[in-house]
Amino acid sequence: MKVKLEDVLEAMDFVNDDTQYYYDVKNEKVLMVFDGMVDGEDNPELIEEIEDSFIEEYIPLPGQYEINEYRIMEEFIYDLPEGRNQDTLERAIQGRGAFRRFKDRLFDLNLEQKWYDYRERAYERIAKEWCEKYNIDIVE
């Protein structure tokens, strides 16, 4: 089995409560399941097949819980040198609206690019661990 890392990363970027992604073992490709459709096509038979062959033939890609964006934000903050930036971002992620405040403070502190680079590396690590777990080779 093989998959392009960029296909897994793209799916991880767009995963949400309504959209799931699966790796089709037989065809070696990533499928998007959204609103009763597969890859934008109405295909109730394939949806049923995915549900019935879950894991054996259709492996779920990392979802919101496996990715855990909040944990990635925390790790980013604790990787920063101790001081004002770390303190400001720690406060920003407390309570409701944490994601918006975090992004606003990143902008204020001129740390946006550093965050996006960190987040990209975290997503790559999660994607590679997923591939390793299911013995899927990464191809270019």
GUSEGU-622857 format. One line per field, with one value per atom (N, C-alpha, C): residue number from 1; residue in one letter; chain; atom name; x, y, z. Coordinates in Angstrom, 3 decimals. Layout:
N
i <- [NUM:...] $
aa <- [a:...] $
ch <- [A:...] $
at <- [CA:...] $
c1 <- [X:...] $
c2 <- [Y:...] $
c3 <- [Z:...] $
REM end
This chain:
140
i <- [1:1:1:2:2:2:3:3:3:4:4:4:5:5:5:6:6:6:7:7:7:8:8:8:9:9:9:10:10:10:11:11:11:12:12:12:13:13:13:14:14:14:15:15:15:16:16:16:17:17:17:18:18:18:19:19:19:20:20:20:21:21:21:22:22:22:23:23:23:24:24:24:25:25:25:26:26:26:27:27:27:28:28:28:29:29:29:30:30:30:31:31:31:32:32:32:33:33:33:34:34:34:35:35:35:36:36:36:37:37:37:38:38:38:39:39:39:40:40:40:41:41:41:42:42:42:43:43:43:44:44:44:45:45:45:46:46:46:47:47:47:48:48:48:49:49:49:50:50:50:51:51:51:52:52:52:53:53:53:54:54:54:55:55:55:56:56:56:57:57:57:58:58:58:59:59:59:60:60:60:61:61:61:62:62:62:63:63:63:64:64:64:65:65:65:66:66:66:67:67:67:68:68:68:69:69:69:70:70:70:71:71:71:72:72:72:73:73:73:74:74:74:75:75:75:76:76:76:77:77:77:78:78:78:79:79:79:80:80:80:81:81:81:82:82:82:83:83:83:84:84:84:85:85:85:86:86:86:87:87:87:88:88:88:89:89:89:90:90:90:91:91:91:92:92:92:93:93:93:94:94:94:95:95:95:96:96:96:97:97:97:98:98:98:99:99:99:100:100:100:101:101:101:102:102:102:103:103:103:104:104:104:105:105:105:106:106:106:107:107:107:108:108:108:109:109:109:110:110:110:111:111:111:112:112:112:113:113:113:114:114:114:115:115:115:116:116:116:117:117:117:118:118:118:119:119:119:120:120:120:121:121:121:122:122:122:123:123:123:124:124:124:125:125:125:126:126:126:127:127:127:128:128:128:129:129:129:130:130:130:131:131:131:132:132:132:133:133:133:134:134:134:135:135:135:136:136:136:137:137:137:138:138:138:139:139:139:140:140:140] $
aa <- [m:m:m:k:k:k:v:v:v:k:k:k:l:l:l:e:e:e:d:d:d:v:v:v:l:l:l:e:e:e:a:a:a:m:m:m:d:d:d:f:f:f:v:v:v:n:n:n:d:d:d:d:d:d:t:t:t:q:q:q:y:y:y:y:y:y:y:y:y:d:d:d:v:v:v:k:k:k:n:n:n:e:e:e:k:k:k:v:v:v:l:l:l:m:m:m:v:v:v:f:f:f:d:d:d:g:g:g:m:m:m:v:v:v:d:d:d:g:g:g:e:e:e:d:d:d:n:n:n:p:p:p:e:e:e:l:l:l:i:i:i:e:e:e:e:e:e:i:i:i:e:e:e:d:d:d:s:s:s:f:f:f:i:i:i:e:e:e:e:e:e:y:y:y:i:i:i:p:p:p:l:l:l:p:p:p:g:g:g:q:q:q:y:y:y:e:e:e:i:i:i:n:n:n:e:e:e:y:y:y:r:r:r:i:i:i:m:m:m:e:e:e:e:e:e:f:f:f:i:i:i:y:y:y:d:d:d:l:l:l:p:p:p:e:e:e:g:g:g:r:r:r:n:n:n:q:q:q:d:d:d:t:t:t:l:l:l:e:e:e:r:r:r:a:a:a:i:i:i:q:q:q:g:g:g:r:r:r:g:g:g:a:a:a:f:f:f:r:r:r:r:r:r:f:f:f:k:k:k:d:d:d:r:r:r:l:l:l:f:f:f:d:d:d:l:l:l:n:n:n:l:l:l:e:e:e:q:q:q:k:k:k:w:w:w:y:y:y:d:d:d:y:y:y:r:r:r:e:e:e:r:r:r:a:a:a:y:y:y:e:e:e:r:r:r:i:i:i:a:a:a:k:k:k:e:e:e:w:w:w:c:c:c:e:e:e:k:k:k:y:y:y:n:n:n:i:i:i:d:d:d:i:i:i:v:v:v:e:e:e] $
ch <- [A:A:A:A:A:A:A:A:A:A:A:A:A:A:A:A:A:A:A:A:A:A:A:A:A:A:A:A:A:A:A:A:A:A:A:A:A:A:A:A:A:A:A:A:A:A:A:A:A:A:A:A:A:A:A:A:A:A:A:A:A:A:A:A:A:A:A:A:A:A:A:A:A:A:A:A:A:A:A:A:A:A:A:A:A:A:A:A:A:A:A:A:A:A:A:A:A:A:A:A:A:A:A:A:A:A:A:A:A:A:A:A:A:A:A:A:A:A:A:A:A:A:A:A:A:A:A:A:A:A:A:A:A:A:A:A:A:A:A:A:A:A:A:A:A:A:A:A:A:A:A:A:A:A:A:A:A:A:A:A:A:A:A:A:A:A:A:A:A:A:A:A:A:A:A:A:A:A:A:A:A:A:A:A:A:A:A:A:A:A:A:A:A:A:A:A:A:A:A:A:A:A:A:A:A:A:A:A:A:A:A:A:A:A:A:A:A:A:A:A:A:A:A:A:A:A:A:A:A:A:A:A:A:A:A:A:A:A:A:A:A:A:A:A:A:A:A:A:A:A:A:A:A:A:A:A:A:A:A:A:A:A:A:A:A:A:A:A:A:A:A:A:A:A:A:A:A:A:A:A:A:A:A:A:A:A:A:A:A:A:A:A:A:A:A:A:A:A:A:A:A:A:A:A:A:A:A:A:A:A:A:A:A:A:A:A:A:A:A:A:A:A:A:A:A:A:A:A:A:A:A:A:A:A:A:A:A:A:A:A:A:A:A:A:A:A:A:A:A:A:A:A:A:A:A:A:A:A:A:A:A:A:A:A:A:A:A:A:A:A:A:A:A:A:A:A:A:A:A:A:A:A:A:A:A:A:A:A:A:A:A:A:A:A:A:A:A:A:A:A:A:A:A:A:A:A:A:A:A:A:A:A:A:A:A:A:A:A:A:A] $
at <- [N:CA:C:N:CA:C:N:CA:C:N:CA:C:N:CA:C:N:CA:C:N:CA:C:N:CA:C:N:CA:C:N:CA:C:N:CA:C:N:CA:C:N:CA:C:N:CA:C:N:CA:C:N:CA:C:N:CA:C:N:CA:C:N:CA:C:N:CA:C:N:CA:C:N:CA:C:N:CA:C:N:CA:C:N:CA:C:N:CA:C:N:CA:C:N:CA:C:N:CA:C:N:CA:C:N:CA:C:N:CA:C:N:CA:C:N:CA:C:N:CA:C:N:CA:C:N:CA:C:N:CA:C:N:CA:C:N:CA:C:N:CA:C:N:CA:C:N:CA:C:N:CA:C:N:CA:C:N:CA:C:N:CA:C:N:CA:C:N:CA:C:N:CA:C:N:CA:C:N:CA:C:N:CA:C:N:CA:C:N:CA:C:N:CA:C:N:CA:C:N:CA:C:N:CA:C:N:CA:C:N:CA:C:N:CA:C:N:CA:C:N:CA:C:N:CA:C:N:CA:C:N:CA:C:N:CA:C:N:CA:C:N:CA:C:N:CA:C:N:CA:C:N:CA:C:N:CA:C:N:CA:C:N:CA:C:N:CA:C:N:CA:C:N:CA:C:N:CA:C:N:CA:C:N:CA:C:N:CA:C:N:CA:C:N:CA:C:N:CA:C:N:CA:C:N:CA:C:N:CA:C:N:CA:C:N:CA:C:N:CA:C:N:CA:C:N:CA:C:N:CA:C:N:CA:C:N:CA:C:N:CA:C:N:CA:C:N:CA:C:N:CA:C:N:CA:C:N:CA:C:N:CA:C:N:CA:C:N:CA:C:N:CA:C:N:CA:C:N:CA:C:N:CA:C:N:CA:C:N:CA:C:N:CA:C:N:CA:C:N:CA:C:N:CA:C:N:CA:C:N:CA:C:N:CA:C:N:CA:C:N:CA:C:N:CA:C:N:CA:C:N:CA:C:N:CA:C:N:CA:C:N:CA:C:N:CA:C:N:CA:C:N:CA:C:N:CA:C:N:CA:C:N:CA:C:N:CA:C:N:CA:C:N:CA:C:N:CA:C:N:CA:C:N:CA:C:N:CA:C] $
c1 <- [0.848:0.000:0.887:0.417:1.187:0.237:0.749:-0.029:0.931:0.472:1.256:1.035:2.118:2.035:1.167:1.300:0.514:-0.987:-1.404:-2.825:-3.343:-2.529:-2.911:-2.955:-1.948:-1.895:-3.059:-3.401:-4.531:-5.831:-6.022:-7.218:-7.244:-6.108:-6.045:-6.387:-6.016:-6.310:-7.806:-8.554:-9.968:-10.918:-10.393:-11.251:-12.049:-13.307:-14.149:-15.240:-16.203:-17.258:-18.093:-18.190:-19.058:-18.315:-17.015:-16.229:-15.226:-15.267:-14.311:-13.529:-12.316:-11.462:-11.041:-10.971:-10.597:-9.562:-8.702:-7.751:-8.358:-8.559:-9.100:-7.934:-7.887:-6.763:-6.616:-7.724:-7.680:-7.183:-7.677:-7.312:-6.177:-5.709:-4.599:-4.807:-5.984:-6.248:-7.085:-7.054:-7.791:-9.179:-10.199:-11.582:-12.140:-12.913:-13.588:-15.061:-15.565:-16.981:-17.607:-18.599:-19.254:-20.708:-21.591:-23.011:-23.559:-23.205:-23.709:-23.090:-22.021:-21.359:-19.896:-19.350:-17.937:-17.253:-16.262:-15.535:-16.483:-17.552:-18.491:-19.521:-19.492:-20.446:-21.422:-22.697:-23.707:-23.473:-23.081:-22.728:-23.075:-24.387:-24.786:-24.221:-24.001:-23.437:-22.015:-21.218:-19.843:-19.822:-20.727:-20.801:-21.080:-22.011:-22.338:-21.139:-20.447:-19.261:-18.181:-17.994:-17.000:-17.375:-18.647:-19.097:-18.947:-19.226:-19.130:-17.696:-16.817:-15.429:-14.462:-14.984:-14.206:-12.947:-11.818:-10.472:-9.893:-10.615:-10.020:-9.741:-10.736:-10.581:-10.586:-11.113:-11.182:-10.693:-9.494:-8.858:-9.125:-9.707:-9.944:-8.624:-8.529:-7.366:-7.490:-6.410:-6.500:-7.600:-8.412:-9.492:-9.161:-10.153:-9.945:-9.357:-9.804:-9.349:-7.909:-7.538:-6.153:-5.215:-5.697:-4.872:-4.737:-5.835:-5.878:-5.103:-5.686:-5.074:-4.754:-5.601:-5.353:-4.047:-3.831:-2.595:-1.383:-1.532:-0.433:-0.119:-1.158:-0.937:-0.182:-0.593:0.097:1.565:1.832:3.210:4.036:3.430:4.113:4.484:3.536:3.772:4.910:4.917:5.944:7.292:7.305:8.574:9.219:8.421:8.970:9.851:10.805:11.599:10.684:10.997:10.200:10.253:9.127:9.088:7.734:7.736:6.500:5.671:6.296:5.545:4.847:5.580:5.007:3.853:4.050:3.009:1.763:1.959:0.840:0.021:0.706:-0.004:-0.659:-0.029:-0.655:-1.987:-2.011:-3.254:-4.291:-3.831:-4.739:-5.546:-4.986:-5.692:-6.579:-6.764:-7.620:-9.069:-9.984:-11.410:-11.923:-13.174:-13.844:-13.123:-13.144:-12.506:-11.004:-10.486:-9.033:-8.362:-8.962:-8.318:-8.215:-9.281:-9.273:-8.260:-8.279:-7.325:-5.888:-5.658:-4.318:-3.825:-4.669:-4.262:-4.070:-4.915:-4.742:-3.422:-3.097:-1.837:-0.628:-0.742:0.359:0.670:-0.378:-0.208:0.448:-0.076:0.471:1.950:2.337:3.711:4.624:4.068:4.814:5.361:4.528:4.921:4.113:3.366:2.491:3.261:4.317:5.048:5.677:6.191:6.778:5.718:4.488:3.387:3.031:2.879:2.487:3.552:4.809:5.883:5.810:5.587:5.478:4.281:3.149:1.922:2.121:2.771:3.028:3.880:4.897:5.745:4.940:4.051:3.220:2.279:1.656:0.759:1.542:2.735:3.560:3.891:4.214:4.516:3.296:2.122:0.891:0.605:0.760:0.508:1.474:2.735:3.729:3.474:3.074:2.737:1.531:0.552:-0.630:-0.211:0.618:1.101:1.849:2.696:3.462:2.540:1.543:0.598:-0.107:-0.442:-1.189:-0.316:1.005:1.951:1.710:1.519:1.315:2.588:3.152:4.370:4.022:4.895:4.740:5.534:4.853:5.507:5.454:6.354:6.388:5.490] $
c2 <- [-1.180:0.000:1.233:2.253:3.492:4.681:5.848:7.092:8.262:9.329:10.564:11.294:11.722:12.457:13.700:14.385:15.602:15.315:14.121:13.770:13.613:13.001:12.831:14.189:15.024:16.352:17.228:17.176:17.962:17.528:16.225:15.720:16.183:16.122:16.552:18.030:18.831:20.266:20.556:19.693:19.960:19.119:18.275:17.424:18.291:17.909:18.584:17.617:18.100:17.226:16.594:17.267:16.796:16.062:16.156:15.585:14.578:13.366:12.335:11.908:11.449:10.971:9.542:8.738:7.335:7.009:6.059:5.528:4.259:4.251:3.101:2.156:1.045:0.108:-0.470:-0.858:-1.513:-0.559:0.660:1.629:2.566:2.422:3.218:4.716:5.203:6.634:7.102:8.411:9.037:9.429:9.072:9.403:10.385:11.356:12.301:11.908:11.751:11.457:12.661:13.253:14.462:14.467:14.659:14.838:13.714:12.466:11.311:11.111:11.849:11.713:11.317:10.657:10.290:11.050:11.850:12.684:13.497:14.007:14.869:14.151:12.841:12.054:11.355:11.355:10.636:9.142:8.445:7.034:6.294:6.056:5.399:3.988:3.293:1.937:1.973:2.928:3.042:3.478:4.373:4.790:3.558:2.726:1.513:0.563:0.455:-0.406:0.098:1.420:2.001:1.676:1.827:1.534:0.055:-0.814:-2.261:-2.766:-2.133:-2.591:-1.673:-0.956:-0.018:-0.702:-0.130:-0.560:-1.585:-2.647:-3.651:-3.090:-2.410:-1.892:-0.371:0.269:1.732:2.188:2.722:3.119:4.601:4.954:6.381:7.128:8.289:9.155:9.869:10.439:11.171:12.233:12.250:13.222:14.301:15.108:16.237:15.790:14.649:14.217:13.725:13.058:12.601:13.785:14.760:15.927:16.822:17.130:17.916:19.233:20.132:21.441:22.201:22.070:22.771:22.282:20.974:20.418:20.909:21.014:21.524:22.972:23.761:25.153:25.173:24.331:24.277:23.910:22.901:22.470:23.592:24.309:25.447:26.487:26.802:27.810:27.373:26.105:25.640:25.447:25.433:25.386:26.772:27.820:29.179:29.443:30.330:30.711:31.338:31.084:31.674:33.187:33.808:35.261:35.766:36.999:37.696:36.970:36.501:35.826:34.578:33.791:32.566:32.906:33.869:34.272:34.788:35.616:36.199:35.105:34.157:33.086:32.105:31.849:30.986:31.571:32.871:33.531:33.506:33.636:33.718:32.428:31.293:30.031:29.561:30.399:30.047:30.419:29.474:29.759:29.798:30.264:30.334:31.322:30.982:31.861:31.714:30.615:30.411:30.451:29.821:29.749:31.133:31.924:33.273:34.151:34.123:34.942:34.524:33.219:32.714:33.285:33.209:33.716:35.233:35.949:37.400:37.740:37.033:37.298:36.911:35.831:35.473:36.635:37.245:38.385:39.545:39.848:40.950:40.754:39.498:39.187:38.855:38.923:38.602:37.169:36.254:34.845:33.948:34.567:33.773:32.725:33.130:32.183:31.072:31.448:30.440:29.411:29.874:28.978:28.062:28.627:27.811:26.773:27.124:26.145:25.035:25.410:24.436:23.514:24.106:23.340:22.361:22.810:21.950:20.740:20.976:19.862:18.903:19.445:18.597:17.741:18.329:17.583:16.487:16.819:15.821:14.657:14.964:13.910:13.007:13.605:12.832:11.972:12.540:11.801:10.629:10.857:9.781:8.688:9.068:8.066:7.240:7.889:7.184:6.176:6.599:5.709:4.517:4.795:3.728:2.744:3.263:2.414:1.425:1.867:1.019:0.429:0.530:-0.032:0.481:1.781:2.418:3.189:2.897:3.579:4.959:5.908:7.275:7.383:7.902:8.095:9.564:9.975:11.380:11.590] $
c3 <- [0.000:0.000:0.000:-0.714:-0.774:-0.913:-0.483:-0.550:-0.647:-1.280:-1.314:0.008:0.621:1.878:1.706:0.581:0.347:0.334:-0.114:-0.105:1.324:2.167:3.574:4.268:4.032:4.660:4.215:2.943:2.447:3.123:3.250:3.928:5.383:6.047:7.446:7.588:6.612:6.653:6.575:5.903:5.661:6.499:7.372:8.195:9.171:9.394:10.386:10.829:11.593:12.106:11.002:9.857:8.777:7.668:7.644:6.556:7.115:6.569:6.961:5.724:5.960:4.882:5.197:4.138:4.263:3.203:3.556:2.589:2.025:0.712:-0.002:-0.286:0.438:0.366:-1.038:-1.646:-2.955:-4.048:-4.052:-5.098:-4.698:-3.450:-2.918:-3.126:-2.680:-2.783:-1.598:-1.382:-0.291:-0.803:-0.022:-0.356:0.666:0.186:1.073:1.141:2.372:2.581:3.259:2.553:3.050:2.595:3.536:3.233:2.355:2.674:1.936:0.571:0.285:-1.008:-0.801:-1.823:-1.812:-2.937:-2.580:-3.540:-4.422:-3.807:-4.516:-5.354:-5.355:-6.138:-5.197:-5.571:-4.802:-5.012:-3.946:-4.085:-2.792:-2.554:-1.302:-1.148:-2.266:-2.185:-1.622:-2.097:-1.612:-0.148:0.246:1.660:2.523:2.097:2.844:2.881:1.749:1.692:2.649:2.694:3.606:5.045:5.388:6.759:7.089:6.117:6.357:6.362:5.595:5.467:6.191:7.169:7.974:8.483:8.276:8.664:7.689:7.328:6.440:5.054:4.455:3.103:3.035:4.072:4.123:5.495:5.500:6.758:6.994:8.147:8.407:8.592:7.953:8.142:9.482:9.965:11.239:11.180:12.221:12.319:13.323:13.654:14.567:15.901:16.420:17.736:17.692:16.608:16.479:16.214:15.470:15.155:16.388:17.038:18.270:18.142:17.385:17.119:18.410:19.416:20.682:21.313:21.296:21.856:21.068:19.752:18.924:19.300:19.557:19.990:21.317:22.258:23.560:23.385:22.566:22.343:21.718:20.781:20.159:21.212:22.067:23.108:24.028:24.436:25.366:24.697:23.356:22.627:22.506:22.730:22.670:23.890:23.750:24.931:25.983:27.236:28.312:28.188:28.496:28.426:27.978:27.480:27.149:26.088:25.011:23.951:24.479:25.226:25.788:26.734:27.613:28.568:27.858:26.849:26.102:25.423:24.793:24.091:25.060:26.196:27.212:27.662:27.909:28.315:27.192:25.974:24.825:24.630:24.993:24.714:25.877:26.857:27.991:27.683:27.866:27.742:26.314:26.204:24.900:23.990:22.696:21.717:21.654:22.195:22.278:20.908:19.922:18.605:17.966:18.055:17.478:18.207:19.545:20.306:20.012:19.916:19.609:18.284:17.258:15.941:15.965:16.699:16.822:17.500:18.592:19.307:18.447:17.661:16.756:15.828:15.297:14.405:15.157:16.352:17.151:17.468:17.715:18.124:16.941:15.727:14.516:14.549:15.014:15.105:14.161:13.254:12.381:11.576:10.911:10.066:10.897:12.054:12.942:13.340:13.626:13.976:12.800:11.618:10.467:10.128:10.277:10.069:11.112:12.361:13.449:13.215:12.873:12.640:11.470:10.421:9.267:9.668:10.470:10.941:11.825:12.663:13.526:12.681:11.664:10.778:10.038:9.578:8.882:9.816:11.059:12.033:12.236:12.407:12.611:11.379:10.186:8.946:8.805:9.104:8.993:10.024:11.234:12.256:11.824:11.197:10.701:9.625:8.687:7.630:8.223:9.190:9.832:10.550:11.253:11.991:11.066:9.858:8.930:7.822:7.981:7.022:5.610:5.506:4.211:3.880:2.716:2.269:1.736:2.011:1.515:0.211:-0.827:-2.119:-2.474:-3.347:-3.801:-4.987] $
REM end
